[in-house]
Amino acid sequence: MIYFDNAATTKPCAECIAAIGTALTEQYGNPSSLHSFGYAAQKCVDEARARIAKALSCEPECITFTSGATESNHLAVRGIAGTYGNRRRRIVTSTVEHASVRAACDMMEEQGFEVIRVAPDENGQITPEAVLAAVNDQTCLVTMMLVNNETGAILPIPEIFSAVKAQYPDTVTHCDAVQGFMKLPLSVRSLHADLLTVSGHKVHAAKGIGALYHKKGIRLKPVITGGEQEAGLRAGTESVPLIMGFGAAVSALSGNIGERFAAVSKLRETAETMLSEIKGVTVQSKAPCSPYVMSISVKGLRSETMLHFLAEKGIFVSSGSACSKGKQSGVLQQFGIRQGAADSTLRLSFCAENTAEEIGTFCDALREAQSRLVHKRR
Ligand code: PMP
């Protein structure tokens, strides 16, 4: 099988699987229990927290575990609106966010917040100037993603957030960094992010685990309430296995972000070269772009048709964004991609284990799809 759908989810690494096994067999205590067996589980959770914190260059107490990036994004948006929203009722975001940020912002809009959605310009970029023009002293939150999950576009978050902070120091900045975490070198400080979302299953850990970084002093109204777990920010017994697996996966990747970036960049170049030789194929992702995500369109073929044709050959890609399950999110159009091209879009998303040979096999399959399916349609 050839797996080019790593932006949808990744294969759990051996370190993650081993840590989950250890948790399930040896550390099944409840971290909230007052006895030593519970305390041992809490120690494992805190060790994993320290690992995530190290990867983001922050203090462990600034990390809260959640069920994934969707929940982290809700905690960020609704948590800030809930705390600061009495006095400041504007939220600034972009038109290309993941559905979870969009949904959280929509919820706040229904509750009377003013939500300003900044669109990319004709170059597919969101500039600090465009964001600043949308922010005022009534703005409680600016929330923007680092790497777009459909195109790989990298937004200039350090420039955007530092410009916002310089003029509006009380406005909280949140970054959905899911598609950049452990792929691009990043730290919360260099991004000027007060809040930052990451997800486990995009970095070779298990599904159902994520985290939210929150800078010291930022107050968040919890979304899930009940017990006092996670310093009262996220009630519910911690999933020790998933948390330990997340910590182990992040540690395993930590030492070689640069090497993996170089390997994936090379792979991406190979893909661009090979695809440029196929008539009717356009690479839609424009620089600056993460090498890990590549959006292409294939003239005359519909995404779903190609997806199924490739899947039958054991080649797995995505039609656009995996979360939208065939339903278009409109994000491609926001990046200036015409409807016709959007309907013919495939998203290839890589990991360091993918090979140039796999790219070759994919290109052969694409050629075959063109000759068989385009022909059939005539
Ligand atoms: N944000 C982005 C940018 C994503 O790509 C995804 C996953 N598609 C999410 C948030 C949601 O992540 P999770 O599956 O962990 O809820």
Residues whose N, C-alpha, C, O or C-beta is under 5 A from the ligand:
A	BS01	PMP	A7 G68 A69 T70 E71 H98 V147 N149 D176 V178 Q179 S199 G210 C323
